[in-house]
């Protein structure tokens, strides 16, 4: 049994023939099932750094992006004010949609 058949066998329940065909074609073309890297610039802030910033804002909602930017403990990656603003905007948008 080859790797594609193993995948199909392990996931027998709800795997369509089309999915198996795509997996087989990908394996035939690349000799691997690992995904290729995606395009686009990598994020500057690691998920753990984002969590630290969000926790600080949860603790004190009056924290601004400038406050975070100037705090070396919160801004370890030396992110710009704009990057921090994007993070806070995203956090606040998620917060407002969950409270509907």
Phi and psi restraints in degrees (range 20) as a CNS / XPLOR table:
assign (resid 1 and name C) (resid 2 and name N)
       (resid 2 and name CA) (resid 2 and name C) 1.0 -87.1 20.0 2
assign (resid 2 and name N) (resid 2 and name CA)
       (resid 2 and name C) (resid 3 and name N) 1.0 178.7 20.0 2
assign (resid 2 and name C) (resid 3 and name N)
       (resid 3 and name CA) (resid 3 and name C) 1.0 -62.5 20.0 2
assign (resid 3 and name N) (resid 3 and name CA)
       (resid 3 and name C) (resid 4 and name N) 1.0 -37.8 20.0 2
assign (resid 3 and name C) (resid 4 and name N)
       (resid 4 and name CA) (resid 4 and name C) 1.0 -67.2 20.0 2
assign (resid 4 and name N) (resid 4 and name CA)
       (resid 4 and name C) (resid 5 and name N) 1.0 -42.4 20.0 2
assign (resid 4 and name C) (resid 5 and name N)
       (resid 5 and name CA) (resid 5 and name C) 1.0 -65.0 20.0 2
assign (resid 5 and name N) (resid 5 and name CA)
       (resid 5 and name C) (resid 6 and name N) 1.0 -35.1 20.0 2
assign (resid 5 and name C) (resid 6 and name N)
       (resid 6 and name CA) (resid 6 and name C) 1.0 -62.0 20.0 2
assign (resid 6 and name N) (resid 6 and name CA)
       (resid 6 and name C) (resid 7 and name N) 1.0 -44.2 20.0 2
assign (resid 6 and name C) (resid 7 and name N)
       (resid 7 and name CA) (resid 7 and name C) 1.0 -61.9 20.0 2
assign (resid 7 and name N) (resid 7 and name CA)
       (resid 7 and name C) (resid 8 and name N) 1.0 -46.4 20.0 2
assign (resid 7 and name C) (resid 8 and name N)
       (resid 8 and name CA) (resid 8 and name C) 1.0 -63.4 20.0 2
assign (resid 8 and name N) (resid 8 and name CA)
       (resid 8 and name C) (resid 9 and name N) 1.0 -40.7 20.0 2
assign (resid 8 and name C) (resid 9 and name N)
       (resid 9 and name CA) (resid 9 and name C) 1.0 -67.4 20.0 2
assign (resid 9 and name N) (resid 9 and name CA)
       (resid 9 and name C) (resid 10 and name N) 1.0 -42.1 20.0 2
assign (resid 9 and name C) (resid 10 and name N)
       (resid 10 and name CA) (resid 10 and name C) 1.0 -67.0 20.0 2
assign (resid 10 and name N) (resid 10 and name CA)
       (resid 10 and name C) (resid 11 and name N) 1.0 -27.4 20.0 2
assign (resid 10 and name C) (resid 11 and name N)
       (resid 11 and name CA) (resid 11 and name C) 1.0 -116.4 20.0 2
assign (resid 11 and name N) (resid 11 and name CA)
       (resid 11 and name C) (resid 12 and name N) 1.0 40.7 20.0 2
assign (resid 11 and name C) (resid 12 and name N)
       (resid 12 and name CA) (resid 12 and name C) 1.0 -52.9 20.0 2
assign (resid 12 and name N) (resid 12 and name CA)
       (resid 12 and name C) (resid 13 and name N) 1.0 -38.0 20.0 2
assign (resid 12 and name C) (resid 13 and name N)
       (resid 13 and name CA) (resid 13 and name C) 1.0 -49.1 20.0 2
assign (resid 13 and name N) (resid 13 and name CA)
       (resid 13 and name C) (resid 14 and name N) 1.0 -66.0 20.0 2
assign (resid 13 and name C) (resid 14 and name N)
       (resid 14 and name CA) (resid 14 and name C) 1.0 -128.4 20.0 2
assign (resid 14 and name N) (resid 14 and name CA)
       (resid 14 and name C) (resid 15 and name N) 1.0 44.5 20.0 2
assign (resid 14 and name C) (resid 15 and name N)
       (resid 15 and name CA) (resid 15 and name C) 1.0 -103.6 20.0 2
assign (resid 15 and name N) (resid 15 and name CA)
       (resid 15 and name C) (resid 16 and name N) 1.0 121.6 20.0 2
assign (resid 15 and name C) (resid 16 and name N)
       (resid 16 and name CA) (resid 16 and name C) 1.0 -78.1 20.0 2
assign (resid 16 and name N) (resid 16 and name CA)
       (resid 16 and name C) (resid 17 and name N) 1.0 162.4 20.0 2
assign (resid 16 and name C) (resid 17 and name N)
       (resid 17 and name CA) (resid 17 and name C) 1.0 -62.7 20.0 2
assign (resid 17 and name N) (resid 17 and name CA)
       (resid 17 and name C) (resid 18 and name N) 1.0 -35.6 20.0 2
assign (resid 17 and name C) (resid 18 and name N)
       (resid 18 and name CA) (resid 18 and name C) 1.0 -62.4 20.0 2
assign (resid 18 and name N) (resid 18 and name CA)
       (resid 18 and name C) (resid 19 and name N) 1.0 -40.0 20.0 2
assign (resid 18 and name C) (resid 19 and name N)
       (resid 19 and name CA) (resid 19 and name C) 1.0 -64.7 20.0 2
assign (resid 19 and name N) (resid 19 and name CA)
       (resid 19 and name C) (resid 20 and name N) 1.0 -43.9 20.0 2
assign (resid 19 and name C) (resid 20 and name N)
       (resid 20 and name CA) (resid 20 and name C) 1.0 -63.0 20.0 2
assign (resid 20 and name N) (resid 20 and name CA)
       (resid 20 and name C) (resid 21 and name N) 1.0 -40.7 20.0 2
assign (resid 20 and name C) (resid 21 and name N)
       (resid 21 and name CA) (resid 21 and name C) 1.0 -62.5 20.0 2
assign (resid 21 and name N) (resid 21 and name CA)
       (resid 21 and name C) (resid 22 and name N) 1.0 -44.2 20.0 2
assign (resid 21 and name C) (resid 22 and name N)
       (resid 22 and name CA) (resid 22 and name C) 1.0 -62.4 20.0 2
assign (resid 22 and name N) (resid 22 and name CA)
       (resid 22 and name C) (resid 23 and name N) 1.0 -42.7 20.0 2
assign (resid 22 and name C) (resid 23 and name N)
       (resid 23 and name CA) (resid 23 and name C) 1.0 -63.5 20.0 2
assign (resid 23 and name N) (resid 23 and name CA)
       (resid 23 and name C) (resid 24 and name N) 1.0 -44.5 20.0 2
assign (resid 23 and name C) (resid 24 and name N)
       (resid 24 and name CA) (resid 24 and name C) 1.0 -62.6 20.0 2
assign (resid 24 and name N) (resid 24 and name CA)
       (resid 24 and name C) (resid 25 and name N) 1.0 -44.6 20.0 2
assign (resid 24 and name C) (resid 25 and name N)
       (resid 25 and name CA) (resid 25 and name C) 1.0 -61.8 20.0 2
assign (resid 25 and name N) (resid 25 and name CA)
       (resid 25 and name C) (resid 26 and name N) 1.0 -42.5 20.0 2
assign (resid 25 and name C) (resid 26 and name N)
       (resid 26 and name CA) (resid 26 and name C) 1.0 -62.1 20.0 2
assign (resid 26 and name N) (resid 26 and name CA)
       (resid 26 and name C) (resid 27 and name N) 1.0 -43.4 20.0 2
assign (resid 26 and name C) (resid 27 and name N)
       (resid 27 and name CA) (resid 27 and name C) 1.0 -65.6 20.0 2
assign (resid 27 and name N) (resid 27 and name CA)
       (resid 27 and name C) (resid 28 and name N) 1.0 -40.4 20.0 2
assign (resid 27 and name C) (resid 28 and name N)
       (resid 28 and name CA) (resid 28 and name C) 1.0 -63.9 20.0 2
assign (resid 28 and name N) (resid 28 and name CA)
       (resid 28 and name C) (resid 29 and name N) 1.0 -38.3 20.0 2
assign (resid 28 and name C) (resid 29 and name N)
       (resid 29 and name CA) (resid 29 and name C) 1.0 -75.4 20.0 2
assign (resid 29 and name N) (resid 29 and name CA)
       (resid 29 and name C) (resid 30 and name N) 1.0 -41.6 20.0 2
assign (resid 29 and name C) (resid 30 and name N)
       (resid 30 and name CA) (resid 30 and name C) 1.0 -111.7 20.0 2
assign (resid 30 and name N) (resid 30 and name CA)
       (resid 30 and name C) (resid 31 and name N) 1.0 -10.7 20.0 2
assign (resid 30 and name C) (resid 31 and name N)
       (resid 31 and name CA) (resid 31 and name C) 1.0 62.4 20.0 2
assign (resid 31 and name N) (resid 31 and name CA)
       (resid 31 and name C) (resid 32 and name N) 1.0 22.7 20.0 2
assign (resid 31 and name C) (resid 32 and name N)
       (resid 32 and name CA) (resid 32 and name C) 1.0 -156.4 20.0 2
assign (resid 32 and name N) (resid 32 and name CA)
       (resid 32 and name C) (resid 33 and name N) 1.0 162.3 20.0 2
assign (resid 32 and name C) (resid 33 and name N)
       (resid 33 and name CA) (resid 33 and name C) 1.0 -109.7 20.0 2
assign (resid 33 and name N) (resid 33 and name CA)
       (resid 33 and name C) (resid 34 and name N) 1.0 7.0 20.0 2
assign (resid 33 and name C) (resid 34 and name N)
       (resid 34 and name CA) (resid 34 and name C) 1.0 -74.1 20.0 2
assign (resid 34 and name N) (resid 34 and name CA)
       (resid 34 and name C) (resid 35 and name N) 1.0 135.6 20.0 2
assign (resid 34 and name C) (resid 35 and name N)
       (resid 35 and name CA) (resid 35 and name C) 1.0 -69.7 20.0 2
assign (resid 35 and name N) (resid 35 and name CA)
       (resid 35 and name C) (resid 36 and name N) 1.0 148.2 20.0 2
assign (resid 35 and name C) (resid 36 and name N)
       (resid 36 and name CA) (resid 36 and name C) 1.0 -75.8 20.0 2
assign (resid 36 and name N) (resid 36 and name CA)
       (resid 36 and name C) (resid 37 and name N) 1.0 153.3 20.0 2
assign (resid 36 and name C) (resid 37 and name N)
       (resid 37 and name CA) (resid 37 and name C) 1.0 -62.5 20.0 2
assign (resid 37 and name N) (resid 37 and name CA)
       (resid 37 and name C) (resid 38 and name N) 1.0 145.2 20.0 2
assign (resid 37 and name C) (resid 38 and name N)
       (resid 38 and name CA) (resid 38 and name C) 1.0 -85.5 20.0 2
assign (resid 38 and name N) (resid 38 and name CA)
       (resid 38 and name C) (resid 39 and name N) 1.0 157.2 20.0 2
assign (resid 38 and name C) (resid 39 and name N)
       (resid 39 and name CA) (resid 39 and name C) 1.0 -79.9 20.0 2
assign (resid 39 and name N) (resid 39 and name CA)
       (resid 39 and name C) (resid 40 and name N) 1.0 166.0 20.0 2
assign (resid 39 and name C) (resid 40 and name N)
       (resid 40 and name CA) (resid 40 and name C) 1.0 108.7 20.0 2
assign (resid 40 and name N) (resid 40 and name CA)
       (resid 40 and name C) (resid 41 and name N) 1.0 158.5 20.0 2
assign (resid 40 and name C) (resid 41 and name N)
       (resid 41 and name CA) (resid 41 and name C) 1.0 -73.5 20.0 2
assign (resid 41 and name N) (resid 41 and name CA)
       (resid 41 and name C) (resid 42 and name N) 1.0 136.9 20.0 2
assign (resid 41 and name C) (resid 42 and name N)
       (resid 42 and name CA) (resid 42 and name C) 1.0 -67.3 20.0 2
assign (resid 42 and name N) (resid 42 and name CA)
       (resid 42 and name C) (resid 43 and name N) 1.0 152.3 20.0 2
assign (resid 42 and name C) (resid 43 and name N)
       (resid 43 and name CA) (resid 43 and name C) 1.0 -66.7 20.0 2
assign (resid 43 and name N) (resid 43 and name CA)
       (resid 43 and name C) (resid 44 and name N) 1.0 143.5 20.0 2
assign (resid 43 and name C) (resid 44 and name N)
       (resid 44 and name CA) (resid 44 and name C) 1.0 -76.0 20.0 2
assign (resid 44 and name N) (resid 44 and name CA)
       (resid 44 and name C) (resid 45 and name N) 1.0 -43.6 20.0 2
assign (resid 44 and name C) (resid 45 and name N)
       (resid 45 and name CA) (resid 45 and name C) 1.0 -90.0 20.0 2
assign (resid 45 and name N) (resid 45 and name CA)
       (resid 45 and name C) (resid 46 and name N) 1.0 131.1 20.0 2
assign (resid 45 and name C) (resid 46 and name N)
       (resid 46 and name CA) (resid 46 and name C) 1.0 -72.0 20.0 2
assign (resid 46 and name N) (resid 46 and name CA)
       (resid 46 and name C) (resid 47 and name N) 1.0 154.9 20.0 2
assign (resid 46 and name C) (resid 47 and name N)
       (resid 47 and name CA) (resid 47 and name C) 1.0 -54.3 20.0 2
assign (resid 47 and name N) (resid 47 and name CA)
       (resid 47 and name C) (resid 48 and name N) 1.0 -37.1 20.0 2
assign (resid 47 and name C) (resid 48 and name N)
       (resid 48 and name CA) (resid 48 and name C) 1.0 -66.5 20.0 2
assign (resid 48 and name N) (resid 48 and name CA)
       (resid 48 and name C) (resid 49 and name N) 1.0 -38.2 20.0 2
assign (resid 48 and name C) (resid 49 and name N)
       (resid 49 and name CA) (resid 49 and name C) 1.0 -66.3 20.0 2
assign (resid 49 and name N) (resid 49 and name CA)
       (resid 49 and name C) (resid 50 and name N) 1.0 -38.4 20.0 2
assign (resid 49 and name C) (resid 50 and name N)
       (resid 50 and name CA) (resid 50 and name C) 1.0 -62.4 20.0 2
assign (resid 50 and name N) (resid 50 and name CA)
       (resid 50 and name C) (resid 51 and name N) 1.0 -41.4 20.0 2
assign (resid 50 and name C) (resid 51 and name N)
       (resid 51 and name CA) (resid 51 and name C) 1.0 -62.1 20.0 2
assign (resid 51 and name N) (resid 51 and name CA)
       (resid 51 and name C) (resid 52 and name N) 1.0 -40.1 20.0 2
assign (resid 51 and name C) (resid 52 and name N)
       (resid 52 and name CA) (resid 52 and name C) 1.0 -62.1 20.0 2
assign (resid 52 and name N) (resid 52 and name CA)
       (resid 52 and name C) (resid 53 and name N) 1.0 -43.7 20.0 2
assign (resid 52 and name C) (resid 53 and name N)
       (resid 53 and name CA) (resid 53 and name C) 1.0 -65.5 20.0 2
assign (resid 53 and name N) (resid 53 and name CA)
       (resid 53 and name C) (resid 54 and name N) 1.0 -45.3 20.0 2
assign (resid 53 and name C) (resid 54 and name N)
       (resid 54 and name CA) (resid 54 and name C) 1.0 -63.4 20.0 2
assign (resid 54 and name N) (resid 54 and name CA)
       (resid 54 and name C) (resid 55 and name N) 1.0 -40.6 20.0 2
assign (resid 54 and name C) (resid 55 and name N)
       (resid 55 and name CA) (resid 55 and name C) 1.0 -61.4 20.0 2
assign (resid 55 and name N) (resid 55 and name CA)
       (resid 55 and name C) (resid 56 and name N) 1.0 -40.3 20.0 2
assign (resid 55 and name C) (resid 56 and name N)
       (resid 56 and name CA) (resid 56 and name C) 1.0 -63.6 20.0 2
assign (resid 56 and name N) (resid 56 and name CA)
       (resid 56 and name C) (resid 57 and name N) 1.0 -39.9 20.0 2
assign (resid 56 and name C) (resid 57 and name N)
       (resid 57 and name CA) (resid 57 and name C) 1.0 -70.7 20.0 2
assign (resid 57 and name N) (resid 57 and name CA)
       (resid 57 and name C) (resid 58 and name N) 1.0 -36.0 20.0 2
assign (resid 57 and name C) (resid 58 and name N)
       (resid 58 and name CA) (resid 58 and name C) 1.0 -62.6 20.0 2
assign (resid 58 and name N) (resid 58 and name CA)
       (resid 58 and name C) (resid 59 and name N) 1.0 -40.3 20.0 2
assign (resid 58 and name C) (resid 59 and name N)
       (resid 59 and name CA) (resid 59 and name C) 1.0 -67.1 20.0 2
assign (resid 59 and name N) (resid 59 and name CA)
       (resid 59 and name C) (resid 60 and name N) 1.0 -42.6 20.0 2
assign (resid 59 and name C) (resid 60 and name N)
       (resid 60 and name CA) (resid 60 and name C) 1.0 -134.0 20.0 2
assign (resid 60 and name N) (resid 60 and name CA)
       (resid 60 and name C) (resid 61 and name N) 1.0 93.6 20.0 2
assign (resid 60 and name C) (resid 61 and name N)
       (resid 61 and name CA) (resid 61 and name C) 1.0 -62.3 20.0 2
assign (resid 61 and name N) (resid 61 and name CA)
       (resid 61 and name C) (resid 62 and name N) 1.0 -13.1 20.0 2
assign (resid 61 and name C) (resid 62 and name N)
       (resid 62 and name CA) (resid 62 and name C) 1.0 -84.3 20.0 2
assign (resid 62 and name N) (resid 62 and name CA)
       (resid 62 and name C) (resid 63 and name N) 1.0 -2.4 20.0 2
assign (resid 62 and name C) (resid 63 and name N)
       (resid 63 and name CA) (resid 63 and name C) 1.0 -59.6 20.0 2
assign (resid 63 and name N) (resid 63 and name CA)
       (resid 63 and name C) (resid 64 and name N) 1.0 130.8 20.0 2
assign (resid 63 and name C) (resid 64 and name N)
       (resid 64 and name CA) (resid 64 and name C) 1.0 -103.9 20.0 2
assign (resid 64 and name N) (resid 64 and name CA)
       (resid 64 and name C) (resid 65 and name N) 1.0 169.9 20.0 2
assign (resid 64 and name C) (resid 65 and name N)
       (resid 65 and name CA) (resid 65 and name C) 1.0 -62.3 20.0 2
assign (resid 65 and name N) (resid 65 and name CA)
       (resid 65 and name C) (resid 66 and name N) 1.0 -35.3 20.0 2
assign (resid 65 and name C) (resid 66 and name N)
       (resid 66 and name CA) (resid 66 and name C) 1.0 -66.8 20.0 2
assign (resid 66 and name N) (resid 66 and name CA)
       (resid 66 and name C) (resid 67 and name N) 1.0 -40.5 20.0 2
assign (resid 66 and name C) (resid 67 and name N)
       (resid 67 and name CA) (resid 67 and name C) 1.0 -59.7 20.0 2
assign (resid 67 and name N) (resid 67 and name CA)
       (resid 67 and name C) (resid 68 and name N) 1.0 -45.2 20.0 2
assign (resid 67 and name C) (resid 68 and name N)
       (resid 68 and name CA) (resid 68 and name C) 1.0 -66.4 20.0 2
assign (resid 68 and name N) (resid 68 and name CA)
       (resid 68 and name C) (resid 69 and name N) 1.0 -42.4 20.0 2
assign (resid 68 and name C) (resid 69 and name N)
       (resid 69 and name CA) (resid 69 and name C) 1.0 -57.8 20.0 2
assign (resid 69 and name N) (resid 69 and name CA)
       (resid 69 and name C) (resid 70 and name N) 1.0 -40.2 20.0 2
assign (resid 69 and name C) (resid 70 and name N)
       (resid 70 and name CA) (resid 70 and name C) 1.0 -83.4 20.0 2
assign (resid 70 and name N) (resid 70 and name CA)
       (resid 70 and name C) (resid 71 and name N) 1.0 -7.7 20.0 2
assign (resid 70 and name C) (resid 71 and name N)
       (resid 71 and name CA) (resid 71 and name C) 1.0 -95.5 20.0 2
assign (resid 71 and name N) (resid 71 and name CA)
       (resid 71 and name C) (resid 72 and name N) 1.0 109.5 20.0 2
assign (resid 71 and name C) (resid 72 and name N)
       (resid 72 and name CA) (resid 72 and name C) 1.0 -64.2 20.0 2
assign (resid 72 and name N) (resid 72 and name CA)
       (resid 72 and name C) (resid 73 and name N) 1.0 -24.9 20.0 2
assign (resid 72 and name C) (resid 73 and name N)
       (resid 73 and name CA) (resid 73 and name C) 1.0 -73.5 20.0 2
assign (resid 73 and name N) (resid 73 and name CA)
       (resid 73 and name C) (resid 74 and name N) 1.0 -34.1 20.0 2
assign (resid 73 and name C) (resid 74 and name N)
       (resid 74 and name CA) (resid 74 and name C) 1.0 -86.6 20.0 2
assign (resid 74 and name N) (resid 74 and name CA)
       (resid 74 and name C) (resid 75 and name N) 1.0 -29.5 20.0 2
assign (resid 74 and name C) (resid 75 and name N)
       (resid 75 and name CA) (resid 75 and name C) 1.0 -110.9 20.0 2
assign (resid 75 and name N) (resid 75 and name CA)
       (resid 75 and name C) (resid 76 and name N) 1.0 63.4 20.0 2
assign (resid 75 and name C) (resid 76 and name N)
       (resid 76 and name CA) (resid 76 and name C) 1.0 -71.4 20.0 2
assign (resid 76 and name N) (resid 76 and name CA)
       (resid 76 and name C) (resid 77 and name N) 1.0 -25.9 20.0 2
assign (resid 76 and name C) (resid 77 and name N)
       (resid 77 and name CA) (resid 77 and name C) 1.0 -88.4 20.0 2
assign (resid 77 and name N) (resid 77 and name CA)
       (resid 77 and name C) (resid 78 and name N) 1.0 1.0 20.0 2
assign (resid 77 and name C) (resid 78 and name N)
       (resid 78 and name CA) (resid 78 and name C) 1.0 58.7 20.0 2
assign (resid 78 and name N) (resid 78 and name CA)
       (resid 78 and name C) (resid 79 and name N) 1.0 46.0 20.0 2
assign (resid 78 and name C) (resid 79 and name N)
       (resid 79 and name CA) (resid 79 and name C) 1.0 -71.7 20.0 2
assign (resid 79 and name N) (resid 79 and name CA)
       (resid 79 and name C) (resid 80 and name N) 1.0 151.3 20.0 2
assign (resid 79 and name C) (resid 80 and name N)
       (resid 80 and name CA) (resid 80 and name C) 1.0 -74.2 20.0 2
assign (resid 80 and name N) (resid 80 and name CA)
       (resid 80 and name C) (resid 81 and name N) 1.0 164.1 20.0 2
assign (resid 80 and name C) (resid 81 and name N)
       (resid 81 and name CA) (resid 81 and name C) 1.0 -58.9 20.0 2
assign (resid 81 and name N) (resid 81 and name CA)
       (resid 81 and name C) (resid 82 and name N) 1.0 -41.6 20.0 2
assign (resid 81 and name C) (resid 82 and name N)
       (resid 82 and name CA) (resid 82 and name C) 1.0 -62.3 20.0 2
assign (resid 82 and name N) (resid 82 and name CA)
       (resid 82 and name C) (resid 83 and name N) 1.0 -41.3 20.0 2
assign (resid 82 and name C) (resid 83 and name N)
       (resid 83 and name CA) (resid 83 and name C) 1.0 -61.7 20.0 2
assign (resid 83 and name N) (resid 83 and name CA)
       (resid 83 and name C) (resid 84 and name N) 1.0 -42.0 20.0 2
assign (resid 83 and name C) (resid 84 and name N)
       (resid 84 and name CA) (resid 84 and name C) 1.0 -66.8 20.0 2
assign (resid 84 and name N) (resid 84 and name CA)
       (resid 84 and name C) (resid 85 and name N) 1.0 -38.3 20.0 2
assign (resid 84 and name C) (resid 85 and name N)
       (resid 85 and name CA) (resid 85 and name C) 1.0 -61.6 20.0 2
assign (resid 85 and name N) (resid 85 and name CA)
       (resid 85 and name C) (resid 86 and name N) 1.0 -42.2 20.0 2
assign (resid 85 and name C) (resid 86 and name N)
       (resid 86 and name CA) (resid 86 and name C) 1.0 -60.7 20.0 2
assign (resid 86 and name N) (resid 86 and name CA)
       (resid 86 and name C) (resid 87 and name N) 1.0 -43.3 20.0 2
assign (resid 86 and name C) (resid 87 and name N)
       (resid 87 and name CA) (resid 87 and name C) 1.0 -62.2 20.0 2
assign (resid 87 and name N) (resid 87 and name CA)
       (resid 87 and name C) (resid 88 and name N) 1.0 -46.6 20.0 2
assign (resid 87 and name C) (resid 88 and name N)
       (resid 88 and name CA) (resid 88 and name C) 1.0 -66.7 20.0 2
assign (resid 88 and name N) (resid 88 and name CA)
       (resid 88 and name C) (resid 89 and name N) 1.0 -38.2 20.0 2
assign (resid 88 and name C) (resid 89 and name N)
       (resid 89 and name CA) (resid 89 and name C) 1.0 -62.7 20.0 2
assign (resid 89 and name N) (resid 89 and name CA)
       (resid 89 and name C) (resid 90 and name N) 1.0 -44.5 20.0 2
assign (resid 89 and name C) (resid 90 and name N)
       (resid 90 and name CA) (resid 90 and name C) 1.0 -62.7 20.0 2
assign (resid 90 and name N) (resid 90 and name CA)
       (resid 90 and name C) (resid 91 and name N) 1.0 -43.5 20.0 2
assign (resid 90 and name C) (resid 91 and name N)
       (resid 91 and name CA) (resid 91 and name C) 1.0 -61.9 20.0 2
assign (resid 91 and name N) (resid 91 and name CA)
       (resid 91 and name C) (resid 92 and name N) 1.0 -46.3 20.0 2
assign (resid 91 and name C) (resid 92 and name N)
       (resid 92 and name CA) (resid 92 and name C) 1.0 -68.3 20.0 2
assign (resid 92 and name N) (resid 92 and name CA)
       (resid 92 and name C) (resid 93 and name N) 1.0 -34.3 20.0 2
assign (resid 92 and name C) (resid 93 and name N)
       (resid 93 and name CA) (resid 93 and name C) 1.0 -64.6 20.0 2
assign (resid 93 and name N) (resid 93 and name CA)
       (resid 93 and name C) (resid 94 and name N) 1.0 -43.4 20.0 2
assign (resid 93 and name C) (resid 94 and name N)
       (resid 94 and name CA) (resid 94 and name C) 1.0 -64.3 20.0 2
assign (resid 94 and name N) (resid 94 and name CA)
       (resid 94 and name C) (resid 95 and name N) 1.0 -37.6 20.0 2
assign (resid 94 and name C) (resid 95 and name N)
       (resid 95 and name CA) (resid 95 and name C) 1.0 -65.8 20.0 2
assign (resid 95 and name N) (resid 95 and name CA)
       (resid 95 and name C) (resid 96 and name N) 1.0 -42.0 20.0 2
assign (resid 95 and name C) (resid 96 and name N)
       (resid 96 and name CA) (resid 96 and name C) 1.0 -71.6 20.0 2
assign (resid 96 and name N) (resid 96 and name CA)
       (resid 96 and name C) (resid 97 and name N) 1.0 -30.7 20.0 2
assign (resid 96 and name C) (resid 97 and name N)
       (resid 97 and name CA) (resid 97 and name C) 1.0 -77.8 20.0 2
assign (resid 97 and name N) (resid 97 and name CA)
       (resid 97 and name C) (resid 98 and name N) 1.0 -24.1 20.0 2
assign (resid 97 and name C) (resid 98 and name N)
       (resid 98 and name CA) (resid 98 and name C) 1.0 -82.3 20.0 2
assign (resid 98 and name N) (resid 98 and name CA)
       (resid 98 and name C) (resid 99 and name N) 1.0 -15.6 20.0 2
assign (resid 98 and name C) (resid 99 and name N)
       (resid 99 and name CA) (resid 99 and name C) 1.0 -98.9 20.0 2
assign (resid 99 and name N) (resid 99 and name CA)
       (resid 99 and name C) (resid 100 and name N) 1.0 18.3 20.0 2
